[in-house]
Amino acid sequence: MKKYMLIICVLLLSLLGSCTLENPNSIQQEEKNTIEVDENISLYAEDINEDKQTISVLVKYNPSLSQSTPRIMELFLRTSNNMQLMSGTAGEAVEKSGKEFIVQEKESGIIRTVVYAASNTNTIEEGVIGTYVFSYTPDAKRLVAEILTDKPIFAPEAANEGLLICEPLVLNIN
């Protein structure tokens, strides 16, 4: 009898876990049915202001214990065409390392970020690398930001070994 009760409880919990409440007039992050993996570099949406049509996107670095920590970073973000970069500011991980945080819009929808210092060889530790503020068009239905992985992100090269990058950040505007 206890075995059947346990099975019923597990089934009920799994059903309840898949239910979500939705507000039809809000921005929601698209959910993916994937196995939970701790990415080393993640994107998070924050400070979504529907009145001003702005959104902040954070890049967070979370190295695994076996990874070498980097001294230099060059990261490329690609955003959907309905987003325009307004600003980029260094996060606590960059500030603690004593490095410069340089953000450049290379072309429409491609943002390059360089973190380095000619004056030190400090490593970049865990934390927020930077916050990017974007405006978006009034007719936007979906916002997308993703980290490009066609080039190494860190130096020295060993800091890229086993690096896990998050899936694109997708926000649906209802």
Secondary structure, DSSP 4 states (H G I P E B T S, - for coil): -HHHHHHHHHHHHHHHHT-----TTSEEEPP--------SEEEEEEEEETTTTEEEEEEEE---TTSPPPSEEEEEEEE-TTEEEEEEEE-HHHHHHT-EEEEEEEETTEEEEEEE-SS--PPP-SEEEEEEEEEE-TT-SEEEEEE--SS--EESGGGGTT--BPPPEEEEE-
